[in-house]
Amino acid sequence: MAKKKAKAKKKGNPGRGGKQPGAGKPKKVITPAQMRKAEGYALDGCQNGTIEGLMDWPNQFIEHRKDIAKKLLKKRQKRKQLLRHAQTVNANKNHSNTMQVFLGVNELDQRDVKTQEVGRQTLADIAAIVGAELPRDKPDGKSDGS
């Protein structure tokens, strides 16, 4: 009988297509100064594509780097909290809040909710259910206020 030839073992991890662990392009190193700059852009309201362009990073770089995406998300959340705080302060001081309304609609997805006026007949129905009396109309057309 002829001897069988021994098969040579494949190198690498078969589950990774034969690539060695750690093979491929090394991860781009982001300095703390670069990270602070990118976080500042996120706090100013810039989206990932804008930040990548300003930082000279390739397209979808932030999407692929979960560590960076997480930090930028935190800054965007902080921005929303600051905007909400500014709206509250301005509303309490009775300042012109046109800009805060604009930011609220565009940044915080706030919308006006339409309310429905309740007519006198509806009030009468509610009073009948509750067992209360409605204020009576005065001769001048105004109701008692009680």
Backbone torsions as a table, in degrees:
resi	resn	phi	psi	omega
1	MET	NA	144.3	179.6
2	ALA	-82.7	146.6	178.5
3	LYS	-75.9	141.0	176.0
4	LYS	-80.2	143.2	176.5
5	LYS	-78.3	139.4	177.1
6	ALA	-75.2	131.9	179.0
7	LYS	-76.5	138.8	176.8
8	ALA	-77.3	136.6	179.3
9	LYS	-75.0	141.0	175.5
10	LYS	-76.0	141.7	176.9
11	LYS	-85.8	153.3	174.6
12	GLY	96.0	-180.0	-177.8
13	ASN	-94.3	119.0	-176.2
14	PRO	-64.7	-25.6	179.3
15	GLY	-74.5	-13.8	-178.0
16	ARG	-111.8	24.7	178.1
17	GLY	70.6	26.2	178.2
18	GLY	84.2	2.1	-179.5
19	LYS	-81.3	145.1	175.7
20	GLN	-74.6	145.8	175.5
21	PRO	-58.5	133.9	-180.0
22	GLY	85.6	0.4	-179.9
23	ALA	-74.1	153.6	178.1
24	GLY	113.1	-169.2	-177.0
25	LYS	-71.2	133.3	179.4
26	PRO	-67.9	151.5	-179.9
27	LYS	-66.0	135.9	179.5
28	LYS	-69.3	131.8	-179.2
29	VAL	-85.7	126.6	177.6
30	ILE	-107.4	122.6	-179.4
31	THR	-76.0	157.9	176.7
32	PRO	-57.7	-35.3	179.1
33	ALA	-65.9	-41.7	177.4
34	GLN	-64.1	-39.3	-179.7
35	MET	-65.8	-41.3	178.2
36	ARG	-62.5	-39.7	179.7
37	LYS	-65.1	-45.4	178.9
38	ALA	-64.1	-40.0	177.7
39	GLU	-63.8	-36.7	177.0
40	GLY	-63.9	-40.3	176.8
41	TYR	-62.8	-41.8	179.6
42	ALA	-64.5	-39.4	178.8
43	LEU	-67.0	-27.7	177.2
44	ASP	-80.6	-6.2	176.2
45	GLY	102.2	8.1	179.8
46	CYS	-72.7	145.3	176.9
47	GLN	-88.8	169.9	-175.6
48	ASN	-55.6	-45.4	-178.5
49	GLY	-61.0	-38.9	178.3
50	THR	-67.0	-44.7	179.5
51	ILE	-62.3	-42.8	179.0
52	GLU	-60.8	-39.8	178.1
53	GLY	-67.0	-43.4	-179.5
54	LEU	-67.5	-31.6	-177.3
55	MET	-93.5	1.2	-176.3
56	ASP	58.8	40.1	175.2
57	TRP	-99.3	152.9	179.4
58	PRO	-67.6	160.8	177.8
59	ASN	-57.8	141.8	179.2
60	GLN	61.4	19.5	178.6
61	PHE	-63.2	-45.3	-177.6
62	ILE	-65.8	-38.8	-180.0
63	GLU	-61.7	-36.5	-178.9
64	HIS	-80.7	-23.8	179.5
65	ARG	-99.9	93.7	-175.4
66	LYS	-63.1	-31.2	179.4
67	ASP	-64.6	-40.7	179.4
68	ILE	-73.0	-43.3	-179.5
69	ALA	-58.5	-38.9	-179.3
70	LYS	-65.1	-43.0	179.5
71	LYS	-66.3	-39.9	179.9
72	LEU	-69.0	-35.0	176.2
73	LEU	-62.4	-41.2	177.8
74	LYS	-59.8	-41.3	179.8
75	LYS	-67.3	-38.4	178.1
76	ARG	-66.4	-36.4	176.4
77	GLN	-66.0	-39.1	176.8
78	LYS	-62.6	-39.5	177.8
79	ARG	-59.7	-45.9	179.3
80	LYS	-62.2	-38.8	178.6
81	GLN	-65.7	-40.7	178.4
82	LEU	-65.8	-39.8	177.5
83	LEU	-63.6	-43.2	179.2
84	ARG	-63.2	-39.8	178.1
85	HIS	-63.9	-43.8	179.6
86	ALA	-62.5	-39.3	177.5
87	GLN	-61.2	-44.7	-178.4
88	THR	-64.7	-44.5	179.9
89	VAL	-61.7	-46.8	-179.3
90	ASN	-66.3	-36.9	178.3
91	ALA	-65.8	-37.3	-179.6
92	ASN	-71.5	-28.7	-178.9
93	LYS	-91.3	-0.3	-178.6
94	ASN	58.0	36.1	175.2
95	HIS	-82.3	167.9	173.5
96	SER	-65.2	120.7	-174.5
97	ASN	-109.3	25.6	-178.5
98	THR	-58.7	-44.2	-179.1
99	MET	-67.5	-37.8	179.0
100	GLN	-66.6	-36.6	176.4
101	VAL	-63.9	-44.4	178.6
102	PHE	-58.7	-48.2	180.0
103	LEU	-64.9	-38.7	179.4
104	GLY	-62.9	-42.3	-179.8
105	VAL	-69.1	-44.6	-174.1
106	ASN	-83.9	-33.1	-176.9
107	GLU	-98.4	-35.6	-173.5
108	LEU	-107.6	4.0	179.5
109	ASP	55.0	36.8	177.2
110	GLN	-83.0	141.8	179.6
111	ARG	-133.9	152.0	174.5
112	ASP	-75.1	140.4	177.3
113	VAL	-109.0	126.1	-179.7
114	LYS	-77.2	136.0	177.6
115	THR	-104.2	158.1	-179.3
116	GLN	-112.9	130.7	178.9
117	GLU	-75.1	144.9	179.5
118	VAL	-98.4	123.4	-179.2
119	GLY	-80.9	169.2	-177.8
120	ARG	-61.7	-38.9	-179.1
121	GLN	-63.3	-41.0	178.5
122	THR	-63.1	-41.7	176.9
123	LEU	-61.1	-39.3	178.7
124	ALA	-63.4	-41.0	178.4
125	ASP	-62.7	-43.6	179.4
126	ILE	-64.3	-43.2	-179.9
127	ALA	-62.6	-38.5	179.1
128	ALA	-65.3	-38.6	179.7
129	ILE	-68.7	-43.3	-176.8
130	VAL	-78.3	-27.0	-178.5
131	GLY	88.9	26.7	-179.7
132	ALA	-106.8	164.2	176.9
133	GLU	-98.2	144.1	175.1
134	LEU	-82.6	150.1	173.7
135	PRO	-62.4	138.4	-178.4
136	ARG	-85.0	146.7	177.8
137	ASP	-73.8	137.5	175.0
138	LYS	-83.8	164.9	179.8
139	PRO	-58.9	-26.3	-179.3
140	ASP	-80.7	3.5	177.5
141	GLY	93.5	-5.1	179.7
142	LYS	-96.2	153.5	179.6
143	SER	-92.5	164.5	180.0
144	ASP	-59.5	-39.6	-176.3
145	GLY	91.6	-5.0	-178.1
146	SER	-85.5	NA	NA
